[in-house]
Amino acid sequence: MGSLLFATQTRPNIQYAVSLVAQFGANPSVAHLEATKHILRYLKGTADYHLVLGRQKEGSFDLVGWSDSNWVQDTSDCRSTSGFIFDVADSSIA
């Protein structure tokens, strides 16, 4: 699980799925193991994908950031979730 959490630093598209699986790290079930395997297969299948930043005028640089959090909406597990994303040159990065 630690490796997947580390991978979210460079792959923000898996952040939500990894955070959900990580919530059950102390008492995982077969469903959590299957979800973890699914995330690993996704990473293996998308290893050759690259982030391409759009071209901007020389000297122009736009940085926009968003964040969101949810405090205990799912009452079955009483856990909070949060996330963030930044736009640089019209491309999303974390």
C-alpha positions in Angstrom: 0.0 0.0 0.0 2.9 2.4 0.7 4.1 2.1 -2.8 0.7 2.9 -4.2 0.4 5.9 -1.9 3.8 7.1 -3.2 2.8 6.6 -6.8 -0.1 9.1 -6.3 2.5 11.9 -6.1 3.2 11.4 -9.9 -0.1 9.8 -10.9 -2.9 11.9 -9.4 -5.5 10.1 -11.5 -5.2 7.1 -9.1 -5.3 9.2 -5.9 -9.0 8.7 -5.1 -9.0 4.9 -5.7 -5.8 4.4 -3.7 -7.1 6.5 -0.8 -10.3 4.4 -0.6 -8.3 1.2 -0.5 -5.8 2.6 2.0 -8.7 3.3 4.4 -9.0 -0.4 4.9 -5.3 -1.2 5.3 -5.7 -2.4 8.9 -8.5 -4.9 8.0 -8.5 -5.5 4.2 -10.9 -8.0 2.6 -10.8 -9.9 -0.7 -12.6 -6.9 -2.4 -9.8 -4.6 -1.3 -7.1 -6.9 -2.6 -9.0 -7.1 -6.0 -9.2 -3.3 -6.1 -5.5 -3.0 -5.4 -4.7 -5.5 -8.2 -7.0 -3.5 -10.5 -5.0 -0.3 -9.7 -1.7 -2.1 -10.3 -2.9 -3.4 -13.7 -4.1 0.1 -14.6 -0.6 1.5 -13.8 1.1 -1.2 -15.8 -1.2 -0.6 -18.8 -0.7 3.2 -18.8 3.1 3.2 -18.1 3.8 4.7 -21.5 1.4 7.6 -21.2 3.0 11.1 -20.9 1.8 14.5 -19.8 2.1 17.1 -22.6 1.8 20.7 -21.6 0.2 23.1 -24.0 2.2 25.8 -25.7 1.9 29.3 -24.3 3.1 32.7 -25.5 6.7 33.4 -24.5 6.8 34.8 -21.0 3.2 33.7 -20.3 2.5 31.2 -17.5 -0.9 30.4 -16.0 -1.2 28.4 -12.8 -4.6 27.7 -11.4 -5.4 25.3 -8.5 -8.5 23.7 -7.0 -9.1 21.6 -3.9 -12.0 19.9 -2.4 -12.7 18.0 0.8 -15.6 16.1 2.2 -16.0 15.5 5.9 -17.7 12.2 6.6 -20.3 12.0 3.9 -20.2 8.2 3.8 -21.7 7.4 7.2 -20.8 3.7 6.8 -17.1 4.3 7.4 -17.0 7.9 8.8 -13.9 8.9 6.9 -13.0 12.1 5.2 -11.7 12.5 1.7 -9.9 15.3 0.0 -8.1 16.0 -3.2 -6.4 18.7 -5.3 -5.5 19.5 -8.9 -3.5 22.2 -10.6 -3.7 23.5 -14.1 -0.5 24.7 -15.7 -0.5 25.9 -19.3 -4.0 24.3 -19.8 -2.9 20.9 -18.7 -3.8 19.2 -15.3 -1.0 18.2 -13.0 -0.8 17.6 -9.2 
